[in-house]
Amino acid sequence: MISEKIKKFIEQNISLLDVNAFDQFYEEAQLTLMDNRKIAELTEILLSAELDPLKHLDYIPEAYMYNNQDIIKFEIPSHIKRIESKAFCFCGHLKELRIPASVSYIDYNAFCGCTALETIYFEPLAIDIENEAFDQCYHIKEVCFSGTIEEWQMIMDECYCSELENCPLISCNDGDIHND
């Protein structure tokens, strides 16, 4: 169980959380978060509806879930507009990702090293994707895009992201793109 001190801190300061939020508890965190169960429990609390650390932000901060091995599916909240650099970098068990229409920018290496990522549900019709946003995501099997083939090609023309461009199947609302 996470200490009451940390839990109370989260509840009182949730709108101010960033990647350095637990610095004042470093020694305690070092002692209480030594096994994956504790880390998974903390992740579950942070992602729960009552304690949504993103509720006051319109972006996902840099290194937000960096190297988190506990998430398998992640749906970006619908109020998010930007995903910052390395936000989900090296989330090695992330298999499914949902990006809502509200997202207009994905920074460099935002999903770098998500080696288990297989499926991306992609709703934005106009988005700026920085080069290598999905670098080292070698197992993407399908991108489900809510727009047309032409709209997908326009997005891909604006970025260099070979992992998305070379995905075996890109399902658009007017047909599929097959890359062999």
Buried (B, 14 or more C-beta within 10 A) or exposed (E): EBBEEBBEBBEEEBEEBEBEBBEEBEEEBEEBBEEEEBBBBBBEBBBEEEBBBBEEBEBBBBBBBBEBBBBEEBEBBEEBBBBBBBBBBBBEBBBBBBBBBBBBBBBBBBBBBBBBBBBBBBBBBEBBBBEBBBBBBBEBEBBBBBBBBEBBBEBBEEBEBBBBBEBEBBBBEEEEBEEE
